Amino acid sequence: MALSFQDMNLRPELKTALAKMNFSEPTPIQAAAIPVALEGRDLVGCAQTGTGKTAAFGVPLVARVLENPRKAALVLAPTR
């Protein structure tokens, strides 16, 4: 059985937001990266364009900020 976003250790409001955006089944990069990032471990993800890398890193980031709203996040987007 494939892992779903509902099966992940995410807060209910984040699961609801993902469902409203029609995110039901994570892509392979998301399924591999999100649980690792939720544990607070470092990771490097490599996948083709359009495979969901932004959500693979963004979902755990939002989850961590929701846990502690006093935390902040910095997103660096390198240019080519």
Residue, then its C-alpha position, 0 to 999 in steps of 0.5 A: m500500500a502506498l504511503s499517503f500524506q494522511d499517513m504521515n506524522l503531520r498536524p491535522e491542519l496541514k493534512t487538511a491544507l494538503a487535501k484541499m490542494n488535492f495532494s493525496e499521494p506523495t511523489p517518490i521524492q516526497a515520500a522519501a524526504i518528508p519523513v526524514a525532514l520531519e525527524g529533523r535530520d539533514l537531507v539532500g534530495c535529487a530528482q527531475t524537474g516537476t517531481g515535487k521537490t518544493a513540497a518535499f522540503g516545504v511540507p516539513l518546513v511548514a510542519r516545523v513552524l506550526e509546531n513552534p510559531r516563534k521559529a523562523a525559516l529561511v529559504l534560499a533559492p539559487t539562480r542558474 
